[in-house]
Amino acid sequence: MAGIPLYFVDLQDDLDDFGFEDYGPDCDSMRITAFLDIPGQDNLSPLARLEKYAFSDNVFNRQIIARGLLDVFRDFSNNEEDFLTVMEIVVRLSEDAEPTVRTELMEQIPAIAIFLQESRPNFPTAFFEYLMPIVVRYLTDVNNQVRKAGQEALLILLEQDLVAQSDIENKVCPILLDLSAPDSDDEYKVEAVNIICKMASMLSRTTVEHLLLPRFCELCSDGKLFQVRKICAANFGDICNAVGQEATERLLIPKFFELCSDSVWGMRKACAECFMAVSYTTSPEVRRSKLSPLFISLISDTCRWVRQAAFQSLGPFISTFANPSSAGLYIREDGTLSIRPPAQDVNANPCQPSSNITSVSSSANAALSSSEQPMEIKPESSTEETLAEVNTKLSENPNEDTRKENSDCCTSPGEDVSRLSQGDRGGVPEVTKDSSFPGMHSRSAEDLFSTFLYWRPPLPDITQELELLQFKTEKHNENCSVPCNNCVASSEIKKVLESLQEHIDDPDVQAQVQVLSAALRAAQFDSVGDCETKKMEESSDNLQNKTISDEAAVSDAACTQVQESTLPTPASQDNISDQSATSLLKSSDSEEHRETSAFLRKEQENNPPFEDDKSKLQDIIPQPLLDQYLSMTDPARAQTVDTEIAKHCAYSLPGVALTLGRQNWHCLKDTYETLASDVQWKVRRTLAFSIHELAVILGDQLTAADLVPIFNGFLKDLDEVRIGVLKHLYDFLKLLHADKRREYLYQLQEFVVTDNSRNWRFRYELAEQLILILELYNPNDVYDYLRHIALTLCSDKVSEVRWISFKLVVAILQKFYANNANALGLNFINELIVRFRHCSKWVGRQAFAFICQAVVEEECMPVDQFVEHLLPSLLSLASDPVPNVRVLLAKALRQTLLEKAYFKSVGNPHLEAAEETILALQSDRDQDVSFFATIKLKQGNMDNITIEKQT
């Protein structure tokens, strides 16, 4: 009572009369405005009293009125005149000078609007005239808390579809556009862009595209506040989804590129997190040609947090390339993955040998050509083979650390990284005859840096070839008129190397020094070969057309590294100017491409490629994306990117596998095996929970060959891993052949034993799975193997496990009699009678009564078999000394047995015995027993009165 005068000074004498002191946060059932009904000394009507305290000088009185407006409307909404009076009070109260009163009022607006919509036929008019203006006005309130309350109320109203389209376009949107104007206050602008992004998904596409999208594009380029750009980046996917594909590609994708290259790493991180949502809205062509190179730049960002977010989004981004028609699978309406019927299955031969890339590409292309939505593909098997051979040869020299961490540095250093994912679906880029690179020297430093290519196969040692070519150059130096632009490039690279020496202790800088060292040798090689290239140009025009695509991927990778490695760390970015990158760009021309291609072709002839590198090629997604995904299992990634990067790889692996299809499983097989043997149990647990989905994707042949061994390993793993296998045990086993499935019968018993005996939910899950697994085996196997597990679980120490196990017993009986295995069913019944009916513990006898009741409810066995083998033992429980057993017997007889038509028939010899038992139980000395034996419960109330399961 100490705080009451603070609220109602004028009603102190009336408070005790209606018990207002009992009101508190937990007293939801009490009306806040109950004091309005208490006659006081003022002799005012409730409505007049409401008006009195709504405009009282005491701010706490006004707060209570604002907080209880919903109750006020419930009391006065029946009378139209009183309703209008209350509305006018609300409007006046919304102009209160105290911010807390306005906040309390705004928090009640959504609930009031919902109530009025349900109770008043003229709701639109009342809401439009009275409540909506308050919400709009509070969006520009001077108090921060009031504005936030108004924003939350607006979102709720939009979500409930309570705001008319005219109000949105004529009242809400103009206010938000004014608040987000360039000359608006910073705090208002941040709040406005936040509310614009949140409400975009609740508005019509036309409204968003015509009214909000232009302003959103302006805000994405806001150079004053990075908070505004960060909000735009974080909600970019929602905006793309709201406006659709056409507006996204025309207006939003250019802004997305700007945000992905923003100088603030938080913006780039937000872009990486929403990349999948943006990709989902674009066309396959834009996704492949524009978004893929952009994602590569994020995944090789200088900031670790950006790289971490990009790697976490890599799997989801790859999944947007999925084409169900080409994968032979589709998602049902309930969200489950299902195999497409054979007539529509395009993957007729899922087990393609990894050694034959040409055949894999051909089958994939044929599959895609017959899909429902074919994608444009330009396959060139010879190009793919050449690229595989090059990469294989480049990885043959493991002794050179420099050549281990960079790739193809002997090629022109001017190719843009954006060409890595363009061209055909195999990831081999298309290169025109004149390889120019416009606009590269105008790109920002962050766009030029990339650690992605450090992981690609290296070039061979060309030291001896360099010496030989230098000798030839001296011999033909007088006849050579070609300017050696690469000499300039070499000098620029030397300057960069000198500037990096002060940061040589940094591991990243050391790796980049190695890259630049290789690039320096490559530039020297190119400058020496310029003279011979000039002469070769006249006689190799035909050869150029054949080999230009072979060396394109190598050239792309090398030039990007040389350009991007000029920015090793944020500390040294200022020291390395864009002039160095510009100089490197000038050193590339078509003659150098041909010389490098000729050299690589010689290396390919002398050194055949490894099949392992070929097996990683595919034509579904850009190859750089797959290469980055496969590198997530590299231990170095855990140190430089994220300690849980392997877990993210495992989490998204089913989606990546679905995207690639079973014909490209060879690309992921090694990665999956690496993850399955990861030292972190969380990684293995993630795989265990999704192995059944992967089995659907791969089909029975690949599952038996590649997944079954891993599945067997999970069965012997920690309980944290085994529970993932156990939860979907039925889903996995049903995909195996009958002979392979039968091998797991004996292993199922191992699930009964857990690392921690208190982990009873593990055994509960086992019982639930066994109920489903019964259909996969014949009655003899069920009797020989699963019967023992069921009986063991029925004797568990935890009651929850026992009760679900009783249902398993009933399912086993149903399995026997449904398959005409009456002899096995009779043997099982006799075992149940011995184990439970004659159990020395009352819990076992109670279990027998429950099993009999469940048998009758499920009708899992013929009624004549029941009355002959189970009914006598069940009725004998009437003399059990424990009331809990007799209670369950009474329920079984009254609620289940006597309700069956068989026992209602006249002249039934077993009916008399059952009725005698019921009469005896009705006169039982225990009150609960007599109650359940007498009362005939309705089916809907049976569960509510069920006896608590005994421990």
LINSUL-V500820 format. One line per field, one symbol per residue. psi: psi as a letter, one per 30 degrees, with the letter a starting at -180 (. if undefined). A space follows every 10 residues. Layout:
psi = ???
This chain:
psi = fefeffeief geffefeghf ffkafgiffk kegffffjka ffhlleeeee eeffhlfjee eeeeeefgee eeeeegfeke eeeeeeeeee eeffgkfkee eeeeeeffee eeeeeeeffk fheeeeeeee eeeeeeeffg lfkeeeeeee eeeeeeeeeg hfkleeeeef eeeeeeeefg leglkeeeee eeeeeeeefe fflleeeeee efeeeeeeff gjfejfeeee eeefgeeeee eefleeeefe eeeeeeeeef gkfkfeeeee eeegeeeeef flleeeeefe eeeeeeeefg lfkeeeeeee effeeeeeff fkjeeffgll klfgfkklkk leffkfifif ikkffieeee eeeeeeeefg leiklkkikj eeeeeeeeee eeefgfiffj eefeglkhff lkggkkfffe glblfggjlk klejilikfe ffllefffkk geffglklll kgeeeeeeee eeeeegeefk gkkiffeeee eeeeeeeeff efgffkeeee eeeeeeeeee eeeeeeeege eeeeefeegg eeeefefefe feeeeeeeee eeefffielf fgeffjlfee eeeeefgkle eeeeeeeeee eeeeefjllk feeefgklge lkeeeeeeef fffkffefef dkfgeeeeee egeeeeeeee lffgffffee eeeeefgkfk feeeeeeefg feeeeeefle eeeeeeeeee eeeefgalef eeeeeefhee eeefflleee efffeeffff feklejffif feeeeeeeee eefeffllee eeeeefeeee eeffglfkee eeefeeeeee eeeeeeffgg ieeeeeeeee eeeeeeegkf kfeeeeeeee eeeeeeefhf lkeeeefefe eeeeffffgk fkeeeeeeee eeeefeeffk eeffkkgkff eeeeeeeeee ffglfkeeee effekjklef feffgkkkkk .
